[in-house]
Amino acid sequence: MNLRRDGGAEGQAATVTARMRAAQLDALYRAARIGILMEPLVSICLAVLIWPAAAQQQIALWLVAVNCLVGLRFAAIQRDLRDGGAETEPEQRALPILMIIAVSGVIWGLAPLVLAPAAASIDMAKVLFATAAIGVAGTVMMSCHLTSALVWLGVTSAALTGGLVIAGRVDLPLMLAILASAAVLAVGAHYLARLLDDGLRLRIELADAVQAAQAANIAKSDFLANTSHELRTPLNAIIGFSEILMNDRPRTDAQIDEQMEFARLINESGVHLLDIVNDILDLSKIEAGAYNLDESVFTLESIVRATTNLMRGQADKAGLKLVNMLAPDLPALRGDQRAMKQVLLNLLSNAVKFTPIGGSVTVEARIAEEGGLTIAVVDTGIGIAPEDINRAMEAFGQVDSALNRRYAGTGLGLPLVRSLIEMHGGRFQLISRVNEGTRAEIAWPAARVVGSGRRGGPHSGISDPGIGERGAGGRLGGGGRSVEGPGGDGRRPGQGGMPTGPSTVMG
């Protein structure tokens, strides 16, 4: 499943662009290695050809300049590769090599002026041919990094025409030919750069797709393993307790009470199975765009009271305080009441599951400045590392396998919560640190606030235990549960914690 939101596509595109720039620079370095071999060879051959007819001291100085710049280019590349420029922007990494390329272009462009200012036409032709060959070859090789190619081409062409003018060899057809050739090379370099960029982009996107597919496959395998455990545990309880009920005929009141307890545990196991199946179905429908909100007007206080009453039995069993802290005069809300119950139950279930004995779980709600509501479930539990929050919010994206084996769960609760809140136009976020607890916060939109709700002071959810016994920890009122689609109100998804049966039941 794919649950990308909140500008994820833009962030991914920016990441691909940055990686492309780094890949372009790496390709430039590979091309520069060819130039490091080619330039000394061509410069030495050219010097040998014109040595008898030109100023030998100038030839020697020009050779030294060319080869020194080649050495500087090699040193700059090696230094960047050695330092590992992953933390530096590609543009900053390319700046030293661009400066060396520009100076090299000047040296090669001035070759006619330096090497053959007064030589015969045949010697000048040799110099022009060598300069043109180096210019074309350099432009083509540097097309993988368009800025470098254009800098090299522009500087070499400008220095070549300027050198000819200074040498007094102004030939209009030759000048026009040089400028026209430079323009054609620039267009060709741009076109070649686009082709290379397309290839780089496809390669990067293919690598990302393969990595995403592998990660999805691993996540699916982990999800199936965790879900099979979550399904197998209540199924074993149902099978084991039902076999006991079938094989043991009660003879005393104590045995009758024991079998009533078995029946209750069978009921809770069935409810837990139903919760898991409904979470999977709802998330699948949301992903397929087939989930429709059943909108009505309701009060948040009623939702909070109902969900905390359902969770109070688990909280008491875990030795936790479950508290409601709602601001006075909360307005009524418009939305899917069942979905909102599902959201709070999932958040409360997670909070109870991951909070050690003696901790607390608090439901908070207040009116936000923009007119909406801020609703939060805050616990004092084990928390989660900030860098793992995004993974925990992805479907099937559980944070730590060892942690999941210890606490169980399918990894669907938080993605489902986020999806349901975003369908209402709200926002959901986790704020957490390891061993510092977690704050799961909902920003309910002002557009779905429809008038004032209850009146009075803050409400504390530390209510009498009898209500909790009629919730998740005791017998289920209303005659049991049934599987319902979106819009129904006959289930309690997301509730964690399974009863443990007798020794005859296999885990």
Sequence and secondary structure as in RCSB ss.txt:
>XXXX:A:sequence
MNLRRDGGAEGQAATVTARMRAAQLDALYRAARIGILMEPLVSICLAVLIWPAAAQQQIALWLVAVNCLVGLRFA
AIQRDLRDGGAETEPEQRALPILMIIAVSGVIWGLAPLVLAPAAASIDMAKVLFATAAIGVAGTVMMSCHLTSAL
VWLGVTSAALTGGLVIAGRVDLPLMLAILASAAVLAVGAHYLARLLDDGLRLRIELADAVQAAQAANIAKSDFLA
NTSHELRTPLNAIIGFSEILMNDRPRTDAQIDEQMEFARLINESGVHLLDIVNDILDLSKIEAGAYNLDESVFTL
ESIVRATTNLMRGQADKAGLKLVNMLAPDLPALRGDQRAMKQVLLNLLSNAVKFTPIGGSVTVEARIAEEGGLTI
AVVDTGIGIAPEDINRAMEAFGQVDSALNRRYAGTGLGLPLVRSLIEMHGGRFQLISRVNEGTRAEIAWPAARVV
GSGRRGGPHSGISDPGIGERGAGGRLGGGGRSVEGPGGDGRRPGQGGMPTGPSTVMG
>XXXX:A:secstr
     SSHHHHHHHHHHHHHHHHHHHHHHHHHHHHHHHHHHHHHHHHHHHTTTS HHHHHHHHHHHHHHHHHHHH
HHHHHHHHTGGGS HHHHHHHHHHHHHHHHHHHHTHHHHH SS  HHHHHHHHHHHHHHHHHHHHHGGGSHHHHH
HHHHHHHHHHHHHHHHTT   HHHHHHHHHHHHHHHHHHHHHHHHHHHHHHHHHHHHHHHHHHHHHHHHHHHHHH
HHHHHHHHHHHHHHHHHHHHHH    SHHHHHHHHHHHHHHHHHHHHHHHHHHHHHHHHHHHHT     EEEEEH
HHHHHHHHHHHHHHHHHTT EEEEEE TT EEEEEEHHHHHHHHHHHHHHHHHTS TT EEEEEEEE TTSSEEE
EEEE S    GGGHHHHTSTT  S HHHHHHH   S HHHHHHHHHHHTT EEEEEE TTS EEEEEEE GGGEE
EE   SS EE    HHHHHTTTTS  TTS      TT     TT        TTS  
